[in-house]
Amino acid sequence: MADLHPFLLAPEFHERIWGTRDLRPIYTRIVGDNPIGEAWLTGEKCKVASGPLKGETLETLCKRFGAALTGNKAKPADRFPLLAKFLFPHEKLSVQVHPDDARAQAIGQPWGKTECWYVASAEPGAQVMLGFKAGVTKQEFEQAIHEKRAEHLLNAVPVQTGDMIYVDAGTVHAICPGAVIIETQQNSDTTYRLYDYGRPRELHVEAGLASTKEKTHAGKVKVSRNGNHDVLIASPSFCVERYSLKSPLKMSAEERGASVQVLVSEKGTGVLHHAGIEPIAFTPGEAVVVPAECDEFEVQPQWECELLRMNLPAHAVPEPTTTLL
């Protein structure tokens, strides 16, 4: 479509009790009066910040353009398939779990919530909690919830800058303070809170345990090199690549029309060039959306730019190989 080109999205900030008002180094400005836990880069209410579509929400554009924007691998095509966000944990997040596609569809959602966490920065000792320790059953975990010791039955996984963590649906998990996370996930906000360290928030133990799997594919993913970039993860739900740009790079989709592409700067400023539009400059904490029907484009770094690219796989991809310890 002639009027559908790459566009910049403005982030949407979400307050969380476990967040912080200091969002450096991603954002230098103070946002609101309360702690911010998440910056949603491709939320459905995020607004276009460039070009002739400026001011439109992502949700509206998906309904208008369908697969021309989201790609033929997005089912349904009128809903944006991926949610990219920055997480700023200042305290432990609750222990939670998300349903898989089958369970989500049973309650009227289009898909479940498999996610991955790229560690943009980590302080010494930073960790996440991921999956049951060997031999732990759901029944034992439920008892531990009531006895207020549930976190001790999960694997504590140390993380460092540059790590990629895979969290497939059904994995009990929690994020701890000390790291800034770039999360890529199926676009679902269905979360069951199983345990919250005594904080006075609602728990969803019955629904959460019904969605919990004792064994999953979750863990650290081994990053691989593919030509001029790193493949951080390839999975059935999404692919995430990392580019370290010091000179302009021409980019295109694996298969035109298959999937929308999301570009996020981790460090530095990039400028996207595409025929028919003004160049789009983007900084850390912003996302550029490249519609599925767009052809080749170029990203030019301003000095240097660490760039993540997220998309749906064009062809069937197995679960990634991971390690927990």
PABAFI-430865 format. One record per residue (C-alpha): residue in three letters; x, y, z. Coordinates in steps of 0.02 Angstrom, whole numbers. Example, Ala and Ser with C-alpha at 12.3 -4.5 7.8 and 13.67 -1.06 7.14 Angstrom:
<node><rest>Ala</rest><xx>615</xx><yy>-225</yy><zz>390</zz></node>
<node><rest>Ser</rest><xx>684</xx><yy>-53</yy><zz>357</zz></node>
! end
This chain:
<node><rest>Met</rest><xx>0</xx><yy>0</yy><zz>0</zz></node>
<node><rest>Ala</rest><xx>69</xx><yy>168</yy><zz>-54</zz></node>
<node><rest>Asp</rest><xx>27</xx><yy>254</yy><zz>110</zz></node>
<node><rest>Leu</rest><xx>102</xx><yy>120</yy><zz>223</zz></node>
<node><rest>His</rest><xx>285</xx><yy>152</yy><zz>263</zz></node>
<node><rest>Pro</rest><xx>400</xx><yy>126</yy><zz>412</zz></node>
<node><rest>Phe</rest><xx>354</xx><yy>235</yy><zz>560</zz></node>
<node><rest>Leu</rest><xx>416</xx><yy>283</yy><zz>733</zz></node>
<node><rest>Leu</rest><xx>314</xx><yy>243</yy><zz>889</zz></node>
<node><rest>Ala</rest><xx>315</xx><yy>344</yy><zz>1049</zz></node>
<node><rest>Pro</rest><xx>337</xx><yy>235</yy><zz>1205</zz></node>
<node><rest>Glu</rest><xx>198</xx><yy>212</yy><zz>1333</zz></node>
<node><rest>Phe</rest><xx>253</xx><yy>211</yy><zz>1516</zz></node>
<node><rest>His</rest><xx>172</xx><yy>97</yy><zz>1645</zz></node>
<node><rest>Glu</rest><xx>183</xx><yy>123</yy><zz>1832</zz></node>
<node><rest>Arg</rest><xx>229</xx><yy>-29</yy><zz>1936</zz></node>
<node><rest>Ile</rest><xx>260</xx><yy>-43</yy><zz>2124</zz></node>
<node><rest>Trp</rest><xx>424</xx><yy>-133</yy><zz>2087</zz></node>
<node><rest>Gly</rest><xx>486</xx><yy>3</yy><zz>1968</zz></node>
<node><rest>Thr</rest><xx>591</xx><yy>161</yy><zz>1983</zz></node>
<node><rest>Arg</rest><xx>589</xx><yy>343</yy><zz>1930</zz></node>
<node><rest>Asp</rest><xx>770</xx><yy>329</yy><zz>1871</zz></node>
<node><rest>Leu</rest><xx>759</xx><yy>255</yy><zz>1696</zz></node>
<node><rest>Arg</rest><xx>938</xx><yy>292</yy><zz>1646</zz></node>
<node><rest>Pro</rest><xx>1029</xx><yy>254</yy><zz>1535</zz></node>
<node><rest>Ile</rest><xx>880</xx><yy>222</yy><zz>1420</zz></node>
<node><rest>Tyr</rest><xx>778</xx><yy>378</yy><zz>1463</zz></node>
<node><rest>Thr</rest><xx>855</xx><yy>535</yy><zz>1536</zz></node>
<node><rest>Arg</rest><xx>694</xx><yy>624</yy><zz>1581</zz></node>
<node><rest>Ile</rest><xx>586</xx><yy>597</yy><zz>1734</zz></node>
<node><rest>Val</rest><xx>420</xx><yy>516</yy><zz>1691</zz></node>
<node><rest>Gly</rest><xx>272</xx><yy>548</yy><zz>1808</zz></node>
<node><rest>Asp</rest><xx>269</xx><yy>549</yy><zz>1997</zz></node>
<node><rest>Asn</rest><xx>266</xx><yy>362</yy><zz>2033</zz></node>
<node><rest>Pro</rest><xx>387</xx><yy>219</yy><zz>1996</zz></node>
<node><rest>Ile</rest><xx>393</xx><yy>162</yy><zz>1815</zz></node>
<node><rest>Gly</rest><xx>418</xx><yy>-23</yy><zz>1788</zz></node>
<node><rest>Glu</rest><xx>387</xx><yy>-44</yy><zz>1602</zz></node>
<node><rest>Ala</rest><xx>404</xx><yy>59</yy><zz>1444</zz></node>
<node><rest>Trp</rest><xx>296</xx><yy>-20</yy><zz>1308</zz></node>
<node><rest>Leu</rest><xx>370</xx><yy>12</yy><zz>1137</zz></node>
<node><rest>Thr</rest><xx>240</xx><yy>-76</yy><zz>1030</zz></node>
<node><rest>Gly</rest><xx>86</xx><yy>-73</yy><zz>1140</zz></node>
<node><rest>Glu</rest><xx>-81</xx><yy>-59</yy><zz>1050</zz></node>
<node><rest>Lys</rest><xx>-108</xx><yy>115</yy><zz>1124</zz></node>
<node><rest>Cys</rest><xx>65</xx><yy>178</yy><zz>1071</zz></node>
<node><rest>Lys</rest><xx>51</xx><yy>321</yy><zz>947</zz></node>
<node><rest>Val</rest><xx>144</xx><yy>351</yy><zz>785</zz></node>
<node><rest>Ala</rest><xx>272</xx><yy>491</yy><zz>805</zz></node>
<node><rest>Ser</rest><xx>326</xx><yy>517</yy><zz>624</zz></node>
<node><rest>Gly</rest><xx>257</xx><yy>539</yy><zz>449</zz></node>
<node><rest>Pro</rest><xx>80</xx><yy>557</yy><zz>383</zz></node>
<node><rest>Leu</rest><xx>10</xx><yy>430</yy><zz>508</zz></node>
<node><rest>Lys</rest><xx>71</xx><yy>533</yy><zz>658</zz></node>
<node><rest>Gly</rest><xx>-50</xx><yy>525</yy><zz>804</zz></node>
<node><rest>Glu</rest><xx>-132</xx><yy>361</yy><zz>751</zz></node>
<node><rest>Thr</rest><xx>-125</xx><yy>216</yy><zz>875</zz></node>
<node><rest>Leu</rest><xx>-45</xx><yy>51</yy><zz>829</zz></node>
<node><rest>Glu</rest><xx>-211</xx><yy>-36</yy><zz>864</zz></node>
<node><rest>Thr</rest><xx>-302</xx><yy>73</yy><zz>737</zz></node>
<node><rest>Leu</rest><xx>-170</xx><yy>42</yy><zz>603</zz></node>
<node><rest>Cys</rest><xx>-178</xx><yy>-147</yy><zz>627</zz></node>
<node><rest>Lys</rest><xx>-366</xx><yy>-145</yy><zz>601</zz></node>
<node><rest>Arg</rest><xx>-349</xx><yy>-35</yy><zz>447</zz></node>
<node><rest>Phe</rest><xx>-204</xx><yy>-120</yy><zz>359</zz></node>
<node><rest>Gly</rest><xx>-208</xx><yy>-299</yy><zz>426</zz></node>
<node><rest>Ala</rest><xx>-78</xx><yy>-417</yy><zz>353</zz></node>
<node><rest>Ala</rest><xx>1</xx><yy>-278</yy><zz>248</zz></node>
<node><rest>Leu</rest><xx>65</xx><yy>-211</yy><zz>415</zz></node>
<node><rest>Thr</rest><xx>76</xx><yy>-364</yy><zz>528</zz></node>
<node><rest>Gly</rest><xx>119</xx><yy>-500</yy><zz>400</zz></node>
<node><rest>Asn</rest><xx>39</xx><yy>-662</yy><zz>344</zz></node>
<node><rest>Lys</rest><xx>116</xx><yy>-755</yy><zz>492</zz></node>
<node><rest>Ala</rest><xx>17</xx><yy>-648</yy><zz>615</zz></node>
<node><rest>Lys</rest><xx>-144</xx><yy>-734</yy><zz>664</zz></node>
<node><rest>Pro</rest><xx>-257</xx><yy>-637</yy><zz>679</zz></node>
<node><rest>Ala</rest><xx>-185</xx><yy>-511</yy><zz>557</zz></node>
<node><rest>Asp</rest><xx>-278</xx><yy>-362</yy><zz>631</zz></node>
<node><rest>Arg</rest><xx>-185</xx><yy>-368</yy><zz>797</zz></node>
<node><rest>Phe</rest><xx>-1</xx><yy>-324</yy><zz>818</zz></node>
<node><rest>Pro</rest><xx>86</xx><yy>-489</yy><zz>856</zz></node>
<node><rest>Leu</rest><xx>236</xx><yy>-434</yy><zz>961</zz></node>
<node><rest>Leu</rest><xx>252</xx><yy>-326</yy><zz>1114</zz></node>
<node><rest>Ala</rest><xx>425</xx><yy>-252</yy><zz>1142</zz></node>
<node><rest>Lys</rest><xx>460</xx><yy>-166</yy><zz>1307</zz></node>
<node><rest>Phe</rest><xx>597</xx><yy>-108</yy><zz>1425</zz></node>
<node><rest>Leu</rest><xx>587</xx><yy>-167</yy><zz>1606</zz></node>
<node><rest>Phe</rest><xx>663</xx><yy>-70</yy><zz>1751</zz></node>
<node><rest>Pro</rest><xx>650</xx><yy>-182</yy><zz>1906</zz></node>
<node><rest>His</rest><xx>697</xx><yy>-95</yy><zz>2068</zz></node>
<node><rest>Glu</rest><xx>619</xx><yy>-233</yy><zz>2175</zz></node>
<node><rest>Lys</rest><xx>573</xx><yy>-414</yy><zz>2140</zz></node>
<node><rest>Leu</rest><xx>429</xx><yy>-441</yy><zz>2021</zz></node>
<node><rest>Ser</rest><xx>296</xx><yy>-562</yy><zz>2079</zz></node>
<node><rest>Val</rest><xx>316</xx><yy>-747</yy><zz>2042</zz></node>
<node><rest>Gln</rest><xx>200</xx><yy>-773</yy><zz>1895</zz></node>
<node><rest>Val</rest><xx>155</xx><yy>-882</yy><zz>1747</zz></node>
<node><rest>His</rest><xx>73</xx><yy>-855</yy><zz>1578</zz></node>
<node><rest>Pro</rest><xx>-42</xx><yy>-973</yy><zz>1480</zz></node>
<node><rest>Asp</rest><xx>8</xx><yy>-1056</yy><zz>1317</zz></node>
<node><rest>Asp</rest><xx>-90</xx><yy>-1031</yy><zz>1156</zz></node>
<node><rest>Ala</rest><xx>-214</xx><yy>-1170</yy><zz>1189</zz></node>
<node><rest>Arg</rest><xx>-261</xx><yy>-1108</yy><zz>1364</zz></node>
<node><rest>Ala</rest><xx>-267</xx><yy>-928</yy><zz>1307</zz></node>
<node><rest>Gln</rest><xx>-382</xx><yy>-969</yy><zz>1162</zz></node>
<node><rest>Ala</rest><xx>-496</xx><yy>-1062</yy><zz>1282</zz></node>
<node><rest>Ile</rest><xx>-530</xx><yy>-897</yy><zz>1372</zz></node>
<node><rest>Gly</rest><xx>-552</xx><yy>-797</yy><zz>1212</zz></node>
<node><rest>Gln</rest><xx>-375</xx><yy>-732</yy><zz>1185</zz></node>
<node><rest>Pro</rest><xx>-290</xx><yy>-752</yy><zz>1015</zz></node>
<node><rest>Trp</rest><xx>-129</xx><yy>-822</yy><zz>1087</zz></node>
<node><rest>Gly</rest><xx>-34</xx><yy>-854</yy><zz>1248</zz></node>
<node><rest>Lys</rest><xx>120</xx><yy>-768</yy><zz>1313</zz></node>
<node><rest>Thr</rest><xx>291</xx><yy>-837</yy><zz>1275</zz></node>
<node><rest>Glu</rest><xx>427</xx><yy>-707</yy><zz>1303</zz></node>
<node><rest>Cys</rest><xx>614</xx><yy>-679</yy><zz>1305</zz></node>
<node><rest>Trp</rest><xx>725</xx><yy>-561</yy><zz>1404</zz></node>
<node><rest>Tyr</rest><xx>880</xx><yy>-480</yy><zz>1332</zz></node>
<node><rest>Val</rest><xx>989</xx><yy>-410</yy><zz>1471</zz></node>
<node><rest>Ala</rest><xx>1036</xx><yy>-234</yy><zz>1413</zz></node>
<node><rest>Ser</rest><xx>1135</xx><yy>-202</yy><zz>1573</zz></node>
<node><rest>Ala</rest><xx>1162</xx><yy>-295</yy><zz>1735</zz></node>
<node><rest>Glu</rest><xx>1239</xx><yy>-255</yy><zz>1902</zz></node>
<node><rest>Pro</rest><xx>1348</xx><yy>-385</yy><zz>1991</zz></node>
<node><rest>Gly</rest><xx>1237</xx><yy>-518</yy><zz>2070</zz></node>
<node><rest>Ala</rest><xx>1086</xx><yy>-485</yy><zz>1959</zz></node>
<node><rest>Gln</rest><xx>977</xx><yy>-638</yy><zz>1932</zz></node>
<node><rest>Val</rest><xx>808</xx><yy>-703</yy><zz>1876</zz></node>
<node><rest>Met</rest><xx>704</xx><yy>-847</yy><zz>1943</zz></node>
<node><rest>Leu</rest><xx>658</xx><yy>-971</yy><zz>1811</zz></node>
<node><rest>Gly</rest><xx>562</xx><yy>-1135</yy><zz>1820</zz></node>
<node><rest>Phe</rest><xx>549</xx><yy>-1267</yy><zz>1956</zz></node>
<node><rest>Lys</rest><xx>704</xx><yy>-1344</yy><zz>2031</zz></node>
<node><rest>Ala</rest><xx>730</xx><yy>-1525</yy><zz>1980</zz></node>
<node><rest>Gly</rest><xx>599</xx><yy>-1640</yy><zz>2053</zz></node>
<node><rest>Val</rest><xx>479</xx><yy>-1503</yy><zz>2113</zz></node>
<node><rest>Thr</rest><xx>296</xx><yy>-1538</yy><zz>2074</zz></node>
<node><rest>Lys</rest><xx>150</xx><yy>-1419</yy><zz>2056</zz></node>
<node><rest>Gln</rest><xx>76</xx><yy>-1490</yy><zz>2216</zz></node>
<node><rest>Glu</rest><xx>235</xx><yy>-1453</yy><zz>2313</zz></node>
<node><rest>Phe</rest><xx>242</xx><yy>-1279</yy><zz>2240</zz></node>
<node><rest>Glu</rest><xx>61</xx><yy>-1244</yy><zz>2288</zz></node>
<node><rest>Gln</rest><xx>100</xx><yy>-1294</yy><zz>2467</zz></node>
<node><rest>Ala</rest><xx>253</xx><yy>-1181</yy><zz>2465</zz></node>
<node><rest>Ile</rest><xx>143</xx><yy>-1036</yy><zz>2409</zz></node>
<node><rest>His</rest><xx>33</xx><yy>-1057</yy><zz>2563</zz></node>
<node><rest>Glu</rest><xx>188</xx><yy>-1074</yy><zz>2672</zz></node>
<node><rest>Lys</rest><xx>263</xx><yy>-916</yy><zz>2596</zz></node>
<node><rest>Arg</rest><xx>422</xx><yy>-999</yy><zz>2533</zz></node>
<node><rest>Ala</rest><xx>379</xx><yy>-1022</yy><zz>2349</zz></node>
<node><rest>Glu</rest><xx>528</xx><yy>-927</yy><zz>2280</zz></node>
<node><rest>His</rest><xx>648</xx><yy>-1054</yy><zz>2358</zz></node>
<node><rest>Leu</rest><xx>582</xx><yy>-1190</yy><zz>2241</zz></node>
<node><rest>Leu</rest><xx>633</xx><yy>-1095</yy><zz>2084</zz></node>
<node><rest>Asn</rest><xx>800</xx><yy>-1093</yy><zz>1994</zz></node>
<node><rest>Ala</rest><xx>900</xx><yy>-935</yy><zz>2031</zz></node>
<node><rest>Val</rest><xx>989</xx><yy>-895</yy><zz>1867</zz></node>
<node><rest>Pro</rest><xx>1130</xx><yy>-765</yy><zz>1870</zz></node>
<node><rest>Val</rest><xx>1124</xx><yy>-644</yy><zz>1722</zz></node>
<node><rest>Gln</rest><xx>1253</xx><yy>-532</yy><zz>1640</zz></node>
<node><rest>Thr</rest><xx>1245</xx><yy>-396</yy><zz>1509</zz></node>
<node><rest>Gly</rest><xx>1211</xx><yy>-475</yy><zz>1339</zz></node>
<node><rest>Asp</rest><xx>1122</xx><yy>-631</yy><zz>1403</zz></node>
<node><rest>Met</rest><xx>963</xx><yy>-690</yy><zz>1318</zz></node>
<node><rest>Ile</rest><xx>836</xx><yy>-784</yy><zz>1425</zz></node>
<node><rest>Tyr</rest><xx>693</xx><yy>-884</yy><zz>1348</zz></node>
<node><rest>Val</rest><xx>532</xx><yy>-900</yy><zz>1449</zz></node>
<node><rest>Asp</rest><xx>405</xx><yy>-1007</yy><zz>1359</zz></node>
<node><rest>Ala</rest><xx>224</xx><yy>-1004</yy><zz>1415</zz></node>
<node><rest>Gly</rest><xx>192</xx><yy>-1113</yy><zz>1568</zz></node>
<node><rest>Thr</rest><xx>359</xx><yy>-1070</yy><zz>1649</zz></node>
<node><rest>Val</rest><xx>346</xx><yy>-1002</yy><zz>1827</zz></node>
<node><rest>His</rest><xx>464</xx><yy>-854</yy><zz>1837</zz></node>
<node><rest>Ala</rest><xx>511</xx><yy>-689</yy><zz>1916</zz></node>
<node><rest>Ile</rest><xx>632</xx><yy>-548</yy><zz>1878</zz></node>
<node><rest>Cys</rest><xx>743</xx><yy>-480</yy><zz>2017</zz></node>
<node><rest>Pro</rest><xx>819</xx><yy>-305</yy><zz>2032</zz></node>
<node><rest>Gly</rest><xx>988</xx><yy>-258</yy><zz>1960</zz></node>
<node><rest>Ala</rest><xx>960</xx><yy>-272</yy><zz>1773</zz></node>
<node><rest>Val</rest><xx>878</xx><yy>-174</yy><zz>1632</zz></node>
<node><rest>Ile</rest><xx>783</xx><yy>-296</yy><zz>1522</zz></node>
<node><rest>Ile</rest><xx>724</xx><yy>-282</yy><zz>1342</zz></node>
<node><rest>Glu</rest><xx>577</xx><yy>-400</yy><zz>1330</zz></node>
<node><rest>Thr</rest><xx>503</xx><yy>-470</yy><zz>1170</zz></node>
<node><rest>Gln</rest><xx>341</xx><yy>-566</yy><zz>1191</zz></node>
<node><rest>Gln</rest><xx>184</xx><yy>-625</yy><zz>1110</zz></node>
<node><rest>Asn</rest><xx>66</xx><yy>-477</yy><zz>1122</zz></node>
<node><rest>Ser</rest><xx>-33</xx><yy>-534</yy><zz>1273</zz></node>
<node><rest>Asp</rest><xx>-51</xx><yy>-462</yy><zz>1447</zz></node>
<node><rest>Thr</rest><xx>-127</xx><yy>-619</yy><zz>1525</zz></node>
<node><rest>Thr</rest><xx>-29</xx><yy>-644</yy><zz>1686</zz></node>
<node><rest>Tyr</rest><xx>-67</xx><yy>-756</yy><zz>1834</zz></node>
<node><rest>Arg</rest><xx>16</xx><yy>-698</yy><zz>1994</zz></node>
<node><rest>Leu</rest><xx>60</xx><yy>-849</yy><zz>2100</zz></node>
<node><rest>Tyr</rest><xx>163</xx><yy>-772</yy><zz>2242</zz></node>
<node><rest>Asp</rest><xx>207</xx><yy>-595</yy><zz>2291</zz></node>
<node><rest>Tyr</rest><xx>318</xx><yy>-604</yy><zz>2447</zz></node>
<node><rest>Gly</rest><xx>176</xx><yy>-547</yy><zz>2559</zz></node>
<node><rest>Arg</rest><xx>134</xx><yy>-389</yy><zz>2461</zz></node>
<node><rest>Pro</rest><xx>-54</xx><yy>-355</yy><zz>2469</zz></node>
<node><rest>Arg</rest><xx>-97</xx><yy>-392</yy><zz>2288</zz></node>
<node><rest>Glu</rest><xx>-220</xx><yy>-517</yy><zz>2217</zz></node>
<node><rest>Leu</rest><xx>-154</xx><yy>-691</yy><zz>2179</zz></node>
<node><rest>His</rest><xx>-220</xx><yy>-808</yy><zz>2043</zz></node>
<node><rest>Val</rest><xx>-161</xx><yy>-975</yy><zz>2113</zz></node>
<node><rest>Glu</rest><xx>-293</xx><yy>-1090</yy><zz>2039</zz></node>
<node><rest>Ala</rest><xx>-286</xx><yy>-1019</yy><zz>1862</zz></node>
<node><rest>Gly</rest><xx>-97</xx><yy>-1000</yy><zz>1872</zz></node>
<node><rest>Leu</rest><xx>-63</xx><yy>-1179</yy><zz>1925</zz></node>
<node><rest>Ala</rest><xx>-180</xx><yy>-1241</yy><zz>1788</zz></node>
<node><rest>Ser</rest><xx>-67</xx><yy>-1151</yy><zz>1662</zz></node>
<node><rest>Thr</rest><xx>96</xx><yy>-1206</yy><zz>1745</zz></node>
<node><rest>Lys</rest><xx>210</xx><yy>-1337</yy><zz>1667</zz></node>
<node><rest>Glu</rest><xx>333</xx><yy>-1430</yy><zz>1776</zz></node>
<node><rest>Lys</rest><xx>457</xx><yy>-1444</yy><zz>1633</zz></node>
<node><rest>Thr</rest><xx>480</xx><yy>-1311</yy><zz>1499</zz></node>
<node><rest>His</rest><xx>608</xx><yy>-1251</yy><zz>1372</zz></node>
<node><rest>Ala</rest><xx>656</xx><yy>-1099</yy><zz>1475</zz></node>
<node><rest>Gly</rest><xx>836</xx><yy>-1049</yy><zz>1507</zz></node>
<node><rest>Lys</rest><xx>986</xx><yy>-955</yy><zz>1438</zz></node>
<node><rest>Val</rest><xx>1001</xx><yy>-958</yy><zz>1250</zz></node>
<node><rest>Lys</rest><xx>1170</xx><yy>-977</yy><zz>1165</zz></node>
<node><rest>Val</rest><xx>1194</xx><yy>-827</yy><zz>1051</zz></node>
<node><rest>Ser</rest><xx>1251</xx><yy>-873</yy><zz>875</zz></node>
<node><rest>Arg</rest><xx>1332</xx><yy>-773</yy><zz>736</zz></node>
<node><rest>Asn</rest><xx>1252</xx><yy>-757</yy><zz>564</zz></node>
<node><rest>Gly</rest><xx>1354</xx><yy>-653</yy><zz>444</zz></node>
<node><rest>Asn</rest><xx>1350</xx><yy>-472</yy><zz>501</zz></node>
<node><rest>His</rest><xx>1240</xx><yy>-496</yy><zz>655</zz></node>
<node><rest>Asp</rest><xx>1204</xx><yy>-601</yy><zz>808</zz></node>
<node><rest>Val</rest><xx>1051</xx><yy>-712</yy><zz>821</zz></node>
<node><rest>Leu</rest><xx>999</xx><yy>-687</yy><zz>1002</zz></node>
<node><rest>Ile</rest><xx>853</xx><yy>-808</yy><zz>987</zz></node>
<node><rest>Ala</rest><xx>752</xx><yy>-900</yy><zz>856</zz></node>
<node><rest>Ser</rest><xx>593</xx><yy>-980</yy><zz>921</zz></node>
<node><rest>Pro</rest><xx>419</xx><yy>-1028</yy><zz>860</zz></node>
<node><rest>Ser</rest><xx>348</xx><yy>-863</yy><zz>927</zz></node>
<node><rest>Phe</rest><xx>480</xx><yy>-735</yy><zz>878</zz></node>
<node><rest>Cys</rest><xx>657</xx><yy>-703</yy><zz>820</zz></node>
<node><rest>Val</rest><xx>773</xx><yy>-571</yy><zz>893</zz></node>
<node><rest>Glu</rest><xx>937</xx><yy>-516</yy><zz>812</zz></node>
<node><rest>Arg</rest><xx>1071</xx><yy>-392</yy><zz>866</zz></node>
<node><rest>Tyr</rest><xx>1170</xx><yy>-279</yy><zz>750</zz></node>
<node><rest>Ser</rest><xx>1321</xx><yy>-175</yy><zz>800</zz></node>
<node><rest>Leu</rest><xx>1320</xx><yy>-38</yy><zz>670</zz></node>
<node><rest>Lys</rest><xx>1468</xx><yy>75</yy><zz>632</zz></node>
<node><rest>Ser</rest><xx>1420</xx><yy>109</yy><zz>450</zz></node>
<node><rest>Pro</rest><xx>1256</xx><yy>108</yy><zz>351</zz></node>
<node><rest>Leu</rest><xx>1176</xx><yy>-63</yy><zz>328</zz></node>
<node><rest>Lys</rest><xx>1043</xx><yy>-114</yy><zz>202</zz></node>
<node><rest>Met</rest><xx>914</xx><yy>-229</yy><zz>280</zz></node>
<node><rest>Ser</rest><xx>761</xx><yy>-325</yy><zz>221</zz></node>
<node><rest>Ala</rest><xx>641</xx><yy>-455</yy><zz>287</zz></node>
<node><rest>Glu</rest><xx>682</xx><yy>-640</yy><zz>280</zz></node>
<node><rest>Glu</rest><xx>528</xx><yy>-656</yy><zz>169</zz></node>
<node><rest>Arg</rest><xx>431</xx><yy>-504</yy><zz>112</zz></node>
<node><rest>Gly</rest><xx>253</xx><yy>-506</yy><zz>175</zz></node>
<node><rest>Ala</rest><xx>283</xx><yy>-636</yy><zz>310</zz></node>
<node><rest>Ser</rest><xx>308</xx><yy>-525</yy><zz>463</zz></node>
<node><rest>Val</rest><xx>316</xx><yy>-348</yy><zz>525</zz></node>
<node><rest>Gln</rest><xx>489</xx><yy>-297</yy><zz>589</zz></node>
<node><rest>Val</rest><xx>523</xx><yy>-198</yy><zz>747</zz></node>
<node><rest>Leu</rest><xx>687</xx><yy>-104</yy><zz>766</zz></node>
<node><rest>Val</rest><xx>744</xx><yy>-48</yy><zz>939</zz></node>
<node><rest>Ser</rest><xx>905</xx><yy>42</yy><zz>982</zz></node>
<node><rest>Glu</rest><xx>992</xx><yy>-22</yy><zz>1136</zz></node>
<node><rest>Lys</rest><xx>1131</xx><yy>106</yy><zz>1125</zz></node>
<node><rest>Gly</rest><xx>1159</xx><yy>253</yy><zz>1010</zz></node>
<node><rest>Thr</rest><xx>1052</xx><yy>335</yy><zz>877</zz></node>
<node><rest>Gly</rest><xx>1002</xx><yy>260</yy><zz>711</zz></node>
<node><rest>Val</rest><xx>921</xx><yy>338</yy><zz>558</zz></node>
<node><rest>Leu</rest><xx>809</xx><yy>232</yy><zz>447</zz></node>
<node><rest>His</rest><xx>801</xx><yy>274</yy><zz>262</zz></node>
<node><rest>His</rest><xx>660</xx><yy>208</yy><zz>153</zz></node>
<node><rest>Ala</rest><xx>599</xx><yy>264</yy><zz>-18</zz></node>
<node><rest>Gly</rest><xx>455</xx><yy>387</yy><zz>-10</zz></node>
<node><rest>Ile</rest><xx>476</xx><yy>450</yy><zz>169</zz></node>
<node><rest>Glu</rest><xx>582</xx><yy>571</yy><zz>269</zz></node>
<node><rest>Pro</rest><xx>724</xx><yy>486</yy><zz>364</zz></node>
<node><rest>Ile</rest><xx>670</xx><yy>422</yy><zz>536</zz></node>
<node><rest>Ala</rest><xx>791</xx><yy>452</yy><zz>679</zz></node>
<node><rest>Phe</rest><xx>770</xx><yy>341</yy><zz>833</zz></node>
<node><rest>Thr</rest><xx>858</xx><yy>335</yy><zz>1000</zz></node>
<node><rest>Pro</rest><xx>861</xx><yy>207</yy><zz>1142</zz></node>
<node><rest>Gly</rest><xx>688</xx><yy>175</yy><zz>1210</zz></node>
<node><rest>Glu</rest><xx>600</xx><yy>203</yy><zz>1044</zz></node>
<node><rest>Ala</rest><xx>540</xx><yy>79</yy><zz>914</zz></node>
<node><rest>Val</rest><xx>528</xx><yy>91</yy><zz>725</zz></node>
<node><rest>Val</rest><xx>397</xx><yy>-21</yy><zz>645</zz></node>
<node><rest>Val</rest><xx>434</xx><yy>-85</yy><zz>469</zz></node>
<node><rest>Pro</rest><xx>272</xx><yy>-152</yy><zz>392</zz></node>
<node><rest>Ala</rest><xx>275</xx><yy>-327</yy><zz>318</zz></node>
<node><rest>Glu</rest><xx>243</xx><yy>-262</yy><zz>142</zz></node>
<node><rest>Cys</rest><xx>394</xx><yy>-146</yy><zz>144</zz></node>
<node><rest>Asp</rest><xx>546</xx><yy>-189</yy><zz>41</zz></node>
<node><rest>Glu</rest><xx>730</xx><yy>-152</yy><zz>76</zz></node>
<node><rest>Phe</rest><xx>777</xx><yy>-10</yy><zz>193</zz></node>
<node><rest>Glu</rest><xx>939</xx><yy>59</yy><zz>263</zz></node>
<node><rest>Val</rest><xx>990</xx><yy>100</yy><zz>440</zz></node>
<node><rest>Gln</rest><xx>1128</xx><yy>227</yy><zz>463</zz></node>
<node><rest>Pro</rest><xx>1209</xx><yy>243</yy><zz>635</zz></node>
<node><rest>Gln</rest><xx>1256</xx><yy>411</yy><zz>704</zz></node>
<node><rest>Trp</rest><xx>1432</xx><yy>359</yy><zz>752</zz></node>
<node><rest>Glu</rest><xx>1380</xx><yy>189</yy><zz>824</zz></node>
<node><rest>Cys</rest><xx>1215</xx><yy>102</yy><zz>858</zz></node>
<node><rest>Glu</rest><xx>1174</xx><yy>-61</yy><zz>947</zz></node>
<node><rest>Leu</rest><xx>1014</xx><yy>-117</yy><zz>862</zz></node>
<node><rest>Leu</rest><xx>890</xx><yy>-257</yy><zz>900</zz></node>
<node><rest>Arg</rest><xx>773</xx><yy>-322</yy><zz>765</zz></node>
<node><rest>Met</rest><xx>617</xx><yy>-422</yy><zz>815</zz></node>
<node><rest>Asn</rest><xx>499</xx><yy>-516</yy><zz>698</zz></node>
<node><rest>Leu</rest><xx>396</xx><yy>-674</yy><zz>678</zz></node>
<node><rest>Pro</rest><xx>486</xx><yy>-820</yy><zz>596</zz></node>
<node><rest>Ala</rest><xx>444</xx><yy>-838</yy><zz>412</zz></node>
<node><rest>His</rest><xx>457</xx><yy>-1027</yy><zz>424</zz></node>
<node><rest>Ala</rest><xx>437</xx><yy>-1158</yy><zz>559</zz></node>
<node><rest>Val</rest><xx>568</xx><yy>-1144</yy><zz>695</zz></node>
<node><rest>Pro</rest><xx>597</xx><yy>-1270</yy><zz>837</zz></node>
<node><rest>Glu</rest><xx>609</xx><yy>-1222</yy><zz>1020</zz></node>
<node><rest>Pro</rest><xx>781</xx><yy>-1147</yy><zz>1057</zz></node>
<node><rest>Thr</rest><xx>915</xx><yy>-1246</yy><zz>1148</zz></node>
<node><rest>Thr</rest><xx>936</xx><yy>-1175</yy><zz>1323</zz></node>
<node><rest>Thr</rest><xx>1028</xx><yy>-1205</yy><zz>1486</zz></node>
<node><rest>Leu</rest><xx>969</xx><yy>-1161</yy><zz>1661</zz></node>
<node><rest>Leu</rest><xx>1131</xx><yy>-1169</yy><zz>1760</zz></node>
! end
